[in-house]
Amino acid sequence: MGFSFSGAAETGRDWRGANDYAIMFALMASSSDSGQARDKPALRPDDGRLLRGQRSRAVILQAARELFEERGFDKATLRTIAERAEMGASSIYRHFQSKEELLIAELVDLQEEAWRRFREGDERKSPTRARVSRFLDCQHGLLAEDSDLTLIALRATTRPGARVASQVLALNDRTIGLLMEIMQMGRMQANLKRNVDVLEAARVVFNITQGARITWANGMTDAETCRRAIQTGVDLLFGGLESGA
């Protein structure tokens, strides 16, 4: 996950609308290349160097996934990841500068997979509450496969000086944007009250999930208890948002 994101506070932007979120996500994607890569001409899709680089990156990510699962994030090192990938340390550094970047790559993949699974069976005319709950279930199902990954991501957001903090917070903003997209549709279909601020509502939903995950990621509850806590929070919130309330 090699990204150099600039959040709303850093850019001076006030991300309030769906269009602004779309712009922010585009900036996040475009900033994933290193400064050195941006100075070089883009490689053609069929260029052998690009294909070899993609294969090497995939091997590194797979090795990192295995070691994060076996040893936990804190005990895995770039050196051991390089050994597992059967590469030299210098080869790893061509793709990733730190294991924190590998963590972000994992979280990006997880987020995209959660959204893909949600969209795969999404019924756009379903009640907004049901659609939000389904997206959160898709996300939680993937997170539950690796609670250590979730713990590291949560811990990073409480340590502003950590290298990974800004990237994780930017991914959090993307999750809020996805929730906002679902809720905007609900307001347009009159499932929600017309005066609902969908951005603020999406932020509240996200904060509900984070609160529930703190105790789970620290081993104080199990994954199913966490999922039920999230659902209870969503139900309480939507009790005041839905148009029939």
PESUL-V958774 format. One record per residue. RES is the residue in three letters. D_LAST is the distance of its C-alpha to the last C-alpha in Angstrom with 1 decimal. Layout:
res = (RES	RES)
d_last = (D_LAST	D_LAST)
//
This chain:
res = (MET	GLY	PHE	SER	PHE	SER	GLY	ALA	ALA	GLU	THR	GLY	ARG	ASP	TRP	ARG	GLY	ALA	ASN	ASP	TYR	ALA	ILE	MET	PHE	ALA	LEU	MET	ALA	SER	SER	SER	ASP	SER	GLY	GLN	ALA	ARG	ASP	LYS	PRO	ALA	LEU	ARG	PRO	ASP	ASP	GLY	ARG	LEU	LEU	ARG	GLY	GLN	ARG	SER	ARG	ALA	VAL	ILE	LEU	GLN	ALA	ALA	ARG	GLU	LEU	PHE	GLU	GLU	ARG	GLY	PHE	ASP	LYS	ALA	THR	LEU	ARG	THR	ILE	ALA	GLU	ARG	ALA	GLU	MET	GLY	ALA	SER	SER	ILE	TYR	ARG	HIS	PHE	GLN	SER	LYS	GLU	GLU	LEU	LEU	ILE	ALA	GLU	LEU	VAL	ASP	LEU	GLN	GLU	GLU	ALA	TRP	ARG	ARG	PHE	ARG	GLU	GLY	ASP	GLU	ARG	LYS	SER	PRO	THR	ARG	ALA	ARG	VAL	SER	ARG	PHE	LEU	ASP	CYS	GLN	HIS	GLY	LEU	LEU	ALA	GLU	ASP	SER	ASP	LEU	THR	LEU	ILE	ALA	LEU	ARG	ALA	THR	THR	ARG	PRO	GLY	ALA	ARG	VAL	ALA	SER	GLN	VAL	LEU	ALA	LEU	ASN	ASP	ARG	THR	ILE	GLY	LEU	LEU	MET	GLU	ILE	MET	GLN	MET	GLY	ARG	MET	GLN	ALA	ASN	LEU	LYS	ARG	ASN	VAL	ASP	VAL	LEU	GLU	ALA	ALA	ARG	VAL	VAL	PHE	ASN	ILE	THR	GLN	GLY	ALA	ARG	ILE	THR	TRP	ALA	ASN	GLY	MET	THR	ASP	ALA	GLU	THR	CYS	ARG	ARG	ALA	ILE	GLN	THR	GLY	VAL	ASP	LEU	LEU	PHE	GLY	GLY	LEU	GLU	SER	GLY	ALA)
d_last = (42.2	44.4	42.2	42.7	39.3	38.7	35.2	33.5	35.1	38.5	38.4	37.0	34.2	30.6	28.6	25.5	25.2	25.4	29.0	30.0	28.8	30.9	33.8	33.4	33.5	36.6	38.2	37.5	39.2	42.1	42.9	43.4	47.1	49.6	51.4	54.6	53.0	51.7	55.3	56.6	56.5	53.8	55.2	55.1	52.8	55.9	57.8	59.2	58.4	54.7	54.6	56.5	54.2	51.1	52.8	53.8	50.2	48.9	51.5	50.7	47.0	47.8	50.2	47.7	45.0	47.6	48.8	45.4	44.6	48.0	48.5	45.3	44.7	46.7	49.8	50.0	52.1	53.0	56.5	55.4	52.9	55.9	58.1	55.5	55.3	59.1	59.2	60.8	58.9	59.7	58.1	54.8	54.9	55.1	51.6	49.9	50.9	49.2	47.3	44.2	44.3	44.4	41.3	39.5	40.8	39.4	35.9	36.0	37.0	34.3	31.6	32.9	33.2	29.6	28.5	31.1	30.0	26.3	27.4	29.9	27.4	24.3	22.5	21.1	19.0	17.2	13.6	13.6	12.7	15.7	17.9	17.5	18.2	21.2	22.6	22.5	24.1	26.8	27.5	27.6	29.9	32.4	32.2	32.8	36.1	37.4	35.8	38.8	37.8	34.3	36.0	38.3	35.6	33.6	36.8	37.8	34.8	35.9	39.4	39.4	43.1	42.8	43.8	40.8	38.1	37.6	37.5	34.9	32.7	33.1	32.0	28.9	28.2	28.6	26.0	23.5	24.6	24.0	20.5	20.0	21.4	19.0	15.9	17.7	18.0	14.3	13.7	16.7	15.4	12.1	10.3	9.0	8.5	12.2	12.9	12.3	15.8	16.4	19.6	18.3	15.4	18.2	20.4	18.0	17.8	21.5	22.2	20.4	22.8	25.7	25.2	25.1	28.2	30.3	30.9	31.3	33.8	35.8	36.2	34.2	31.8	32.2	30.5	28.3	27.1	26.2	24.3	22.3	21.6	20.3	18.0	16.7	16.1	14.3	12.0	11.4	10.9	8.6	6.2	5.9	6.9	5.4	5.5	3.8	0.0)
//
